[in-house]
């Protein structure tokens, strides 16, 4: 291929992005960053470049990140026992100190640094900054057949009750990319560890984001034959839970997706974060690389 033909091919790719650039221009896109995409160096760099490109193209990305494996590694290093109940980490006071140290002090700042290096201007936040994430203690009740319901105490594990959007909007107006660690605080100043999927859902809903992208370590929602389901309408979820299409760890993720849509997010997409440039592929191509959850009223 000669030089002109190669340049024309690149120009054609850019032109194919035009309708999507128009669709998302000046819109807020919330991205939950987690899983393998946070651990692989090449995927980390690609994620940062994707975020920078969105910002420079006139889109407003807001990043919410997890950090469970990093927390687990630090707890092991400090010889602090970590207990799980019903798949959730019990967060006592010692563990909460580590959670803040890792999420706010290490993981968050690393993501900010990567995005800044890629050419955008990122600012790291925890939910405690400006009372960004108002939280309360999360209660868990488990039903086990004929036995009485069991109340499980998860310690300093919380849930979001309100998002203070003014701080995020101010940063967006000033050209920054907010990067949020999932740590919240209640009206008494008590700190809580909050599930990053739930935080991304609450933030996207409060901001009325155009899209919520949830990066995962799976291709998306698979059918009973193991094939990717490109899109799911909200009213289809109940039957997919009943027939075993949606199971295990995908259940709480889908619940978060539905919560976001109920709060006004247009579409939520479960994206395969193991695919390099998955954010650009999802937003700027026709097929994307995940499963889109669509509200019943959408065409």
N, C-alpha and C positions, 0 to 999 in steps of 0.2 A: 504494500500500500504506500503510495507516494505521500509527501508531506501535506499537500493540500487536501487530499482525500481523507487523511487521518484527522486533520483539523475540522473538516466538514462533519465527520462522524461525531466528534466531540461536541460540535455546535448543535447537532441534531439532538443529542442526549440532553443538552441544556434546554433546548426548545421544548422538549417533551415534559420538562419540569414546570414550564410556565403556568399551566392551569392550577397546579398544586401550590406554587408560590403565591398565586393570586388568592387561592382559597385560604391559605394560612397566614397571609400577610397581616401583621399587627394583631394577631390572635395569640392567646396564651396556650401553650402546650405543656402539660405537666408530665414529667417522666420519672417513673420509679426505677431507680438504678440499683441493681442487686445481682446476686448469683455469679455465674462464671465470668460475666462481663466485668466484674469488679476485681477478679483475681488474675486474669490473663493480661500480660503487659501490652500485647498488641491490641486487644479489645479495649483496654483502658484508653490507649492513645486514640483509637478510632472513635470511641464514645466522646472524648473531649473535642475532637475535630468536628464531629457531627453537631455537638451543642454550639460550638463557635460558628459553624456555617449557618445554622438556623438563626442565631442572633444577628449575624452580619447580613442575612437575607431579609431581615425585617420581621422575623417570627420571635415570640417571647417565650423561651424555654424556662421552666421552673423545675429544678431537680430535687427529688426526695430520695434519699439513699438508705440502704440497710447497712448491715455489718455484723450479722450473727456469727459467721466463722471467725472473724477477727476478734470478736468479744470472747468466743470460746477459747481461742488460742491464747489470749492474754490471761484469762482465768486459769488455764492450765499452767502457764508460765509462773503465775503468782501462787499456784497451789491452792486456789479457791475452788471448793467443790460447787459444781453447777447441777442443779436438779431441774428435771423437766416433768411437768404434769399435763397430760392431755396434749402433748406436743408443744407446750409453751414453757419458756424458761422462767422458773421462779426467781424473782429478782429481790433478794434481801438487800440490806443497806450496803454491805461490802460489794455485792455484785453490781449494785446501782452505781457505785463510785467507779467501777471498772467500765461499765457501760458508757458513762459520760466521758471518761478519759479516752476510750477508744473511738466512740462515734463522733464526739465533738472535737476532741483534741487531735486525733490522728486521721481517721478515715475522711472526715469532712474536709480537713485542710488539704489532704492529698488530692481530692477531687477538684477543689478550688484551684490548686496549683496547676493541675493538668489542663483545666479549661483556660486559665489565664495564659499558659504557655501556648495553647492552640490559637490564641488571638482574640478571645473575648475577655470580658471583665466579670469575674465571678466573685460573689460575696458569700461566705459561709455563715450559716445561722443554726442555732438550735431552737427548739420550741420555746425556750426560756427567754430568748431575746425579744424584747418588746411584748412579752406575753403572747408570742406568736401562736403557740398551741396551748389553749386552755384545756386542761385534762382533769379527769377524775379517776379514782381507782376502778379497775376493771373487775367486775364480779363474774365468776364462772359457776354455773350450775350444770351438773352432769346427771343425766337420767340413765340408770342401768337396769333395764328390764322392769321387774316387779319391785325392785328395791326403792326406798325413799330417795328423792333427789339429793345429790351430794354437792355441798358448797365447797369449792376449792379456792383456797387463798393463794394467790400468785405473788403476793408481796407488793413491790413497787411497780407493778404492771398497770398501765393506764389505758384509757381510751380518750379520744378527742371529743370534746363537747362544743368547742368553738374555735374558729380560726380567725386571728386578727389580720385581715387582708391589707390594711393600710400600709404596713411596713413592706409587704411584697410589692404592692402597686408603686410605692415610692421608689423602690430599687429598680423596677422595670422602667419607670419613666426616666430615671437617670442613666439608663443604658446598661444596668448590671444583670447578671444571671444569678438569681437566688439559689443557693444550694442548702437544703434543709436536712438537719439530722433529726431523727424521730424521737426526740426527748421533749416531754411536755411538763407543764407545771400547773398546779391548782391555785385557787385564790389565797391559800395559806402559804404559798411558796414551796410546797412539797413537790419533789421531782419524780417523774414517772418514765419508765421505759415503755414505748409504744410500738406496736407492729408497723413496719414501714409501709406495707400495702395499705393498711387502714389510714395512715397519715396521708399518703398520696391521694387516696380517695377523698378524704375530708378536705384537703387543700384544693384539689381540682374542683370539687363541688362548690366550695366557698368562692372560688375565683370564677366559676361558670366557664371553665376552660373549654376550648374548642375540642381538644382531645386529651385523653389520659392514656399514656403508653406505659405498660407494666412489663419490664424486661424480666424474663424468666430463663430457666435452664431446660425448657421443653419447647417444641415447635409451636405449641398452642393447645387448644382443646382438640382431642382426637376422638373420632367416632369409634364404634364398637369393633371395627376392623383395623383400627390403628392409623387411619388416614386423617389428615388435618381437616378440620372444619373451618372454612374461611370466615364464616359469619354466623352469628347466633342472635336471634331476637329475644328480648327479655322474656316474652311470654312463652318461649320454648324451653327456658331453663328448668322449670319445674319437672317437666317430663324427662329431661335429660338427667336430672338427679335421680328420678324414680327408676329409670331403666339402666342405671349404672354407667352412663356415658361420662358424667362428671363425678369423679370420686376422689377420695384422699385429700391431698394438699391443694388440689384444684378447687375444692368446694369453698374454702374461705376466700380464695382469690376471686372467684366468680361473685361471691357475696359482696366483696369490696367494689367490683365492677358495677354491680347493680345498684349499690348505694350511691356511687358517683353519678350514674345516669339519673337516679331518682332526684338528685340534688341539682340537676341541670346541665351536666356534662353531655355534650352532643353524642360522642362515641367513645368507647373504651376499647383498647386493643391489647391483648396479651401477646407480647412480641418475643420471638426467640432471640435472647440476648447473646447467644453464642455465635450468631451470624454477624460478621464484620459489617459495619455501616448499616445495622438493622434499622436505626431511626430514620435515616434518609430513605432507605428502601421502603419503609412502611408509609412514610408521609408523601413521598414524591414519585411513587410508582403505582400502577393500577392495582396490582395484586397484593403487594405488601408481603410480610413475612410472619404472619401470626393469625390469630382469631379475633375478629372484630365483634364486640357486643353492641347491639343496636337497640335503641328504645323502640317500643312497639309502634310509635307514631311515625317513625322514619320510613321514608320510601325505599 
